[in-house]
Amino acid sequence: QVQLVESGGGPVQPGASLRLSCAASGRTFSSYTMGWFRLAPGKERDFVAAISVSGLRTYYADSVKGRFTISRDNAKNTVYLQMNSLKPEDTAKYYCAAGRPTTVWVPSKYDYWGQGTQVTVSS
């Protein structure tokens, strides 16, 4: 079992930066691929980024490529999402997920989810 707790969200202006954190409980964090997804009102849960167990492989949605960076610290059982140059369309609730997905951008392939943290980008 893995429990995930996200933090770091909040209201920001366009162009600002935020760093989301996802702290995991349990000793098996380092054996899971970690992903970030987001859910905006009226939309489906969208893939944002994922990172492999080792941290050597990262994956990004086209909409965030070049602006967001995912990283992990297995010693701290934490995964991060550094978000730069935020846009109003990035407004959503952001969720981290853990699993062993065969396809990292598919939400149903993940086994554990956090409760989410809200990011609101508005002037």
N, C-alpha and C positions, 0 to 999 in steps of 0.2 A: 504494500500500500504506500502511496505517495500523496501527501497533502501539499497543495500549492497555494501560496499567498502572494498576490500581486500588490505592488505599491508604486507610488511615484507619479500617478496621474494628477490632473488638475486642469484649470483653465489657463490658457496661454494665448498670446496674440500670434497672428500669422508671422512666420519667419523665426519664431522662437524655437528653443530646444527643450526636450524633456528626456529624462532617463527613467525607464520603467525597470523595476526589479521584480523578480519572482523567486521567492524563497521556498525551498522544498524541504519537507521533513523526510526522514527515512534514510537508510544507508545505501539505497540502491539508486540514488539520483544519477550517479555517474554512468549508469548502465542504460539510461534513457535518452533518446532523441528528444529535444525540447523544441517546442514551437510557440509562436505568438500568432494569435488570430484576433480579429476585431469584428464587432457587431454594431452596426449603425441602425437607427430606427428605420423600419421598413425594408431592411436589406437582410441578406443571408450572412452567416458568419464567414468572413473572408480570411484567407491565409495572408499573413504578413511576412513572416520569416521563420526559419528553422535552423537548428544547428545540430550537428552530429554529436555522438557520444564524446569523441575526442576533442571536438571543437574545431577540427581541421576543415570540415566542410560546412558551408553555410548556403542558405537558399533564401531568395527574396522574391516577393511579388514585384512585378514590373512597376507598379505604382509607387513603390517605396525605394526601389533600387537607387543607390547613390545618395540617399538621404538618411536611411535607417541602417543601423549596424547591430547585429545580434552577437552576443558573446556569452560565455559561461565561465564560472569559476567552480570547478568540481570540489575544491577544498572547502568552499563556503556553501555548497549546495544551492547555488544561485545562478539564475540566468538573467541577462540584461537585454534591454532594447534601447539603444541610444537613438533618439529621434531628432533629427535636425531639419531646419527649413520647413517647419510644420505648416500645413495648409488647412484651410477650413474643411476640406474633404477628408482630412485625417480624423475628424471628430468621430469618436466611437468609444465603445467600451472595449478595452483590450484584455484579452485572456491569454494566460500561458497554459500550455498543455504538455504532458509527458507521455511518451509511449515508445513503441518500436514500430513505427509506421513503415509500410512498404512504399507509400506515397506520401511525402511529407506535407503536401498542400491540402490533403483531404482530412477534414476534422474528425470524421468517424474512425479514422485509423489510430487516434490517440486514446489512451486509457484513462488519464487523469486530467482534471481541469481545476483551475482556480476560480475564484468568485468574480474576478475582473476588477479593473480599475478604469475610471472614466477619464477620457482625454477630450477636452473641448477647446477647439481652436477658433477664435472669433476676435474680431476687432471691436 
